Amino acid sequence: MHRYRISEDSLLIFEHIIAHSTNAIFLVDVHRHLLFANHSGEILFDRLIASQQLADALSGNVPVLDINDGKTPRYIRPHSVISPGPGKQPGHLFIGTDISAELIAQREEFHLRRRLEQTLEITDEGFWLWNIANGEVSHNHCFSRIFGFQDGVLKHHERDIFGQIHPDDIRQFEHALQQHLRGDEPVFSCEYRLITSQQKSVWIQNHGKVVRHGDDGQPVEMLGKIKEITEKKRYEQEMHKLAWQDPLTQLDNRPRFYDKVELARQQNPGSGEYLALLYLDLNRFKEVNDELGHSAGDALLKEVALRLRNTIRGHDALARLGGDEFALLISHLGNNLQTAKNRVAVLAGRLLDNIGRDMPLDNTIVNVTSSVGIYLFNNDPAPVPELLHKADMAQYYSKRNHCRWMIWSPRLHEEQSQRDTIEIGLRRALDNNEFYLEYQPQYSRGGEATSLEALLRWRDPNGRLISPSTFIPVAENSGLILNISEWVLQQACAQLRNWHNQPQFDKLRVSVNISPRQLKRADFLKTVERIVLQSGIDTQQLSFELSENALTENLPDTQRKLHALREMKINIAVDNFGTGMASLTGLRKLAIGEVKIDRSFVLQMAQNSDFLLTIRGIVAMCQALNINIVAEGVENSQQFSTLSEMGCHGFQGWLFSRSLAPELLQGVLQQPPR
């Protein structure tokens, strides 16, 4: 170092600078006696002496002096050098710089940053800062947990992060990100799946925003946060299932099915391509439910749903509408009507074959059947429920006509309109006294009238007679048969009471037809008991006629009710016997007193030997069980003679008398039968 002598004027300048310096400056000798100091230095020297920190300050080993004596400045950065004087022992030149404000600011910043980090760590969100230029992503621990990082590092490269995005979701992620980076969207927002380091699939919600741009205006830094939403997505999926799926079978429900039909119709406007709606239900579902329990019924529905799903094609739609009702939408049937009919007929046959196969349920084998109603359409703008109603109507007629499947046609529509008209008329008929009863006599082999069957008749306000074969099925299906049947029983009992004091009628029994719906009612017995007591009749002169099908449904309940009727002295007869599924065991268990052979067997027994054999079998069975046998539909003397020889006890038909009003019966009963 070169040493220069400076003038006294220059020394004065240095002294002036030192005196006004913001730094504390002082000079001490080897014994730490103060030799020189500016004002700040003199004050600091005294504070260091008082706090016993002078030695530390002069040692040069302490980076920052903390003089905690309540005075300012508090924090000093010391700089001490040995300063040898000319011909003297070396002393120490000390320069102290006040860094209180700087250090306090740094510490406050540190505490703020620490509090922010702690806050971020206790949240369930992962925060990230992406340096777009070098691809580094800084993040918190929650971010690491979500991505499955276990290295403890809070900085990863973008390739490690983007590489975990589910392959099916990467496209939507990139699209949302690029939209924001281009400035098309103010905020980046996307929900997508990750495949974590542990091969676990999780849903996340990611939001971010560019927070810094380069001089060229390109994004440089992006800040954001992520949150795992797997449970939220699972809940949404459950809600979606509840809204759009049948919870038992996992098939589409009615609203979802309607949407799919509407969508299929919109996708091919004016194309002429046929679509088909198929409607079906299960014929023995209630029986399975009643006999095996609801769990078996549920298992049956799930098995049927599986068989239907395995039968249809991938682009077709299948739904459970409720109960045991299913609907299908069949597409891609072509533009030719006959071709479409052929294709859907083949599919309907396969569906019914698969449903009809034996099903093992609860250690038993169950067999159910169904009928399919089909509506084919291509440019029908009607609401979807109306389209499905046509398939439902076709199914109704397929069951009624004992067909496996039926396609809707305008003829069916006309029949439906007729049914609707009849139903409206039935709702009016009771109030307007349009119903009345006629009675058809029943005779013994000796020609004696033994009973009268009450038969319902309906004359509308225009004087037109409506056939029972037309209005009875409508009444059954609509439920109106319940009120009508109760009215019939009341009228028949009242008429029987009127005949008690008339010599020709006082021994006659009156038979009343009981509908299957009426028998199923929980209050059926109470209703019968009330009507019988009110009329004051002798119940031994009352007989109930029930169809075979009514007896075979819910056998335990039917058995209980029929035994109660027998205890009331009411006779039980099976009507139209031979057309249903009643068995020998069933007749014995149900304590049946009379069997009426169906008129279809009687009318054709001369032309059909099988029918004649059937009648002989029925007579033999009833004789073995000591059950009274009545032949219906006897129209000529040859039939009467043959049936008498077989062993029939009673006869009913036009050979003897048609059904007549009560006031016309007296003349008929006075005449012997032909």
Secondary structure, DSSP 8 states (H G I E B T S, - for coil): -------HHHHHHHHHHHHT-SSEEEEE-TT--EEEE-HHHHHHHHHHHHTT-HHHHHHS--S-EE--SS-S--EEEEEEEEE--TTS--EEEEEEEE-HHHHHHHHHHHHHHHHHHHHHHHSSEEEEEEETTTTEEEE-HHHHHHHT--S--SEEEHHHHHTTB-TTTHHHHHHHHHHHHTTSSSSEEEEEEEE-TTS-EEEEEEEEEEEEE-TTS-EEEEEEEEEE-HHHHHHHHHHHHHHHB-TTT--B-HHHHHHHHHHHHHHSTT----EEEEEEEETTHHHHHHHH-HHHHHHHHHHHHHHHHHHS-TTSEEEEEETTEEEEEE----S-HHHHHHHHHHHHHHHHHHHHS-EEETTEEE---EEEEEEEESS--S-HHHHHHHHHHHHHHHHHTT-SEEE--HHHHHHHHHHHHHHHHHHHHTTTT-EEEEEEEEEETTS-EEEEEEEEEEE-TTS-EE-HHHHHHHHHHHTTHHHHHHHHHHHHHHHHHHHTTSTTTTT-EEEEE--HHHHH-TTHHHHHHHHHHHHT--GGGEEEEEEHHHHHSSHHHHHHHHHHHHHTT-EEEEEEETSS---HHHHHHTT--EEEE-HHHHHHTTT-HHHHHHHHHHHHHHHHTT-EEEEE---SHHHHHHHHHHT--EEESTTT---B-HHHHHHHHHS---
